[in-house]
Amino acid sequence: MDRPNGFKFVGTRPDRPDGMDKVTGRAKFGADATAPGMLHAAIVRSPHAHAKILKIDSTKAEAMKEVKAVVTRADFAEGLTGENWNILENVMAGDKALYDGHAVAAVAATTPLAARDAAKLIAVEYEVLPHVTDVDKAMAEGAPVIREGAADKSVPDGLHANVVRYHESGHGDVEAGFAEADLVVEESFKTEATHQGYIEPHACLGQLGSDGKGELWCCTQGHFIVQKTCAALIGIEASQLRVTASEIGGGFGGKTTVFIEPVALALSRKANRPVKLVMSRSEVFRATGPTSSTSMDVKIGMTRDGTITAGEGVFRLQGGAFPGAPADLTAMCAFAPYALKNVKQTGYDVMSNRPKQAAYRAPGSPMAAFAVESVIDELCKKLDLDPVEVRLKNASKEGTKSSFGPRFDRIGLVETLEAAKAHPHYSAPLEPGQGRGLSCGFWFNHGGETSVSLSLSEDGTVALSVGTPDIGGSRASMCLMVAEELGIPYENVRTTIADTATLGYNDVSHGSRVTYASGLAAIKAARDVVNKLCARAANKWGIDKEAVIWEDGCAKPAGPNAGDFEPLPLARIARTMGRTGGPISGHFEATPEGAGMSFATHIVDAEVDGETGQTKVTRYTVVQDAGKAIHPSYVEGQFQGGAAQGIGWALNEEYIYGEDGRLQNAVFLDYRIPVASDLPMIDTVIVEVPNPGHPYGVRGVGETSICPPLAAIANAVSDAAGVRLTELPMSPPRILDALERQAHG
């Protein structure tokens, strides 16, 4: 490590730089954007799960004096292929509406009310087609085909046309492994789709002139991908569209793509005026990406001493009416925590008449953990083994060949298990009617294209420009790392999210990549500045640059042989930089590939009312390897946020589709996310096993925290209820049904 003796700023808990703006209401979110002459937009959405679009008649809407533009699929680019075609087809339907809520037309008018009234006047003639919303039914013989020819070359012959991608990985001989086991448990599991539940709906303001030059303001996790995608969908050059990211009121992966931004731009081009488009809550639920629903089969063999001899899993995920369900990630994450000689995992990406799925915090991994960790829990119960000891016995370590192929570098799973075992929660007595559950979870983490720029001001303060929207406290972390490198106070560094015309391309804020990748880039840019500061000092002193070192915010002679000069603080060098060579800036651009993989262990206590099926989580502890916690308060918040969302996913949240294929619970009154009274105090333990791929040892923490909760809660609820729960959410009716089935054998 570059800092073997610790840090001065990193690891402290300073005030968050965006705190004042957010508590005073000064922060500007997507729906806060305005422009002179601005129009308001509304979208016409299909009321059918699957239907041919025979005719769209907008004459009555266009007759309204307030209406300035109407767009349909004909107003977007033609000839797109691959994912750009899929995104366009989702943004605005072509020949068919593929799910309830699919956009088919849009209108811009002088007021929001006029736009909504005009949308009601656009007449759409449909031919209703058979639909399917369940992943198993979508794979069955005779199921309606969503789109012929959508499958890629990975799909074996003989599968239904709705199966569009296939994944298989593993090693060893699973049948031989099962034969060695003293006990084999095989179980099937299902999880329903859940939404990320961000409180801020999608919103944007687009302005596009007839000259092909445009501006876009939007809430997004990645404005560079918005620029690239929107430019392709509306048929302009990417450099002609400048995109600025607003503050973001939650994303969790759900704001990593576009849904409404190209529509606002297309309307603006037609009306020659800025167009603002804000989704309603029901539109967010019906037409933006939830996570996939799943159907899974898991089989695991174990000896009496707790050695796992083999593991096999089949994971079927529906990603809506388009390819993209993370079946491969689900399969690869399933057995990743364990060093197995014999393992096989298979994943199916299946299309159905639902909205195009989007990422939700470690996409695919929570469902895999639910299935695998439930079976391991069942094996431990039947063999009377301690669940922590079994996991420690089989845990992946540095050098372990992962279930999906590569060998692990330095990882911290064992350390999280040991910390969980030592935590008072694990040995605390349970009240009558309570149960305890444990689970491990895994996420890959990601690097991605990254560019930053750092510049000094003459007063000695520093401006850092990054291209990754702050969705989890990254501005504070960037300031801390730059302050650490330059040796100046945290308060003297300001981090700004630059727009697409100001900085080189940056990948989306996803994959737990920002503190790792943008942080690494910020450190490298700061070191670039340090080199230049040392060169200025060397020039002033008349010595070689190599004879100058940087310590505690000052240039100093490297030793007695370099000369006897007083240290030169950064502020003094900056004050004279105009006379000693000009501005001092640091830059770094790269695609870092050393993102360290991440593991967590969660402990949960829950109680179940056997008469009503009501469930309550009474205690929760998160233990996770952060590599190095740059700002521990933010890290703890990420841990707690993943647990809170996992509680909702495990107990309450689900998409409910009727027989007609329409979403039945498209508002928060009916789609119930946890509120404060639903949650226990969530304890956190930060484990720090440094990631060798980062100068400070950072691992991403934003996603791993949602991987164990589903399984840990299910194990706790199953323990409390005395019956294994295999379907999420574990709502009171499902718990009562499981108890009744157990009572009747």
Salt bridges, closest charged atoms under 4 A:
ASP2 OD2 - ARG527 NH2 2.71
ASP18 OD1 - ARG16 NE 3.04
ASP18 OD2 - LYS22 NZ 2.73
ASP18 OD2 - ARG475 NH2 3.43
ASP21 OD1 - ARG26 NH2 2.58
ASP75 OD1 - LYS270 NZ 3.11
GLU83 OE2 - LYS356 NZ 2.92
GLU89 OE1 - ARG73 NH1 2.55
ASP100 OD1 - ARG286 NH2 2.71
ASP100 OD1 - ARG662 NE 3.36
ASP134 OD1 - LYS190 NZ 3.07
ASP136 OD2 - LYS190 NZ 3.46
ASP136 OD1 - ARG316 NE 3.20
ASP182 OD1 - ARG304 NH1 3.17
GLU192 OE1 - ARG354 NH1 2.92
GLU200 OE1 - LYS255 NZ 3.05
GLU215 OE2 - ARG242 NH1 3.84
GLU247 OE1 - LYS22 NZ 3.55
GLU247 OE2 - ARG475 NH1 2.98
GLU283 OE2 - ARG45 NE 2.89
ASP297 OD2 - ARG316 NH2 2.95
ASP305 OD2 - LYS393 NZ 3.96
ASP328 OD2 - ARG165 NH1 3.94
ASP349 OD2 - ARG165 NE 2.91
GLU373 OE1 - ARG391 NE 2.87
ASP377 OD2 - ARG724 NH2 2.74
GLU378 OE1 - ARG724 NE 2.88
GLU389 OE2 - LYS421 NZ 2.31
GLU415 OE2 - ARG410 NH2 3.30
ASP470 OD2 - ARG475 NE 2.76
GLU485 OE2 - ARG3 NH2 3.08
GLU485 OE1 - ARG527 NE 3.07
ASP499 OD2 - ARG242 NH2 2.69
ASP507 OD2 - HIS446 NE2 3.16
ASP507 OD1 - HIS510 NE2 3.86
ASP528 OD2 - LYS532 NZ 3.65
GLU551 OE1 - LYS556 NZ 3.48
ASP552 OD2 - LYS556 NZ 3.97
ASP605 OD1 - HIS425 NE2 3.06
ASP605 OD1 - ARG436 NE 2.70
ASP625 OD2 - ARG699 NE 2.83
GLU636 OE2 - ARG13 NH2 2.99
GLU654 OE1 - ARG734 NH2 3.30
ASP678 OD2 - ARG672 NH2 3.06
ASP683 OD2 - HIS423 NE2 2.83
GLU688 OE1 - LYS628 NZ 3.73
ASP719 OD1 - LYS381 NZ 3.08
GLU727 OE2 - ARG734 NH2 3.44
ASP737 OD2 - ARG741 NE 2.99
